[in-house]
Amino acid sequence: PMEKVSGDYYDVFPAQGNRLGILMADVSGHGVPAALITTMAKVTFARSAQNSHSPAQTFREVNDQLLKIVTTQDYLTAFYLTIDETHHFYYGNASHQQAKILRAESGAIESLDTDGLFVGAMPEANESYGEKEERLFAGDRIFLYTDGLTEIRNRNDEELGNERFDAI
């Protein structure tokens, strides 16, 4: 985090169907308000994951719950996936940084996205949440991250950015 408390976080928790839920999220703003929304989102995602292995359905449930609880203009972006023991996973993206897969066999980098809207901002976002299915193979690496990584600056005050991140 850029401050002592922030809204960037990740979580790993059990999901329905003997799957593992993996979440990377970023709450808008900084400080105590972002940290409080982070806490509410953390609990809501973990609880909703018990009802479905579907990222789209989980996003809808969390969106509905946060709209009832959070009365400010704050919201969060999130990338969420559920993975099983065969390394098949379903994923969804709610306006977050696209996850990346580095394929071991080819060295190719694949970006993962589903074009969902922010979570906790508006009821209409429920219609935007989609999901896709992928699989990791031996040696593949998946990267989930927040904009704190790509916005880091070097000694010349240049952002890392997506292009440099992919090169690394």
Secondary structure, 3 states (H helix, E strand, C coil): CCCCCCCEEEEEEEECCCEEEEEEEEECCCHHHHHHHHHHHHHHHHHHHCCCCCHHHHHHHHHHHHHHHCCCCCCEEEEEEEECCCCEEEEEEECCCCEEEECCCCCCEEEECCCECCECCCHHHHHHCCCEEEECCCCCEEECCCHHHHCCECCCCCECHHHHHHHC
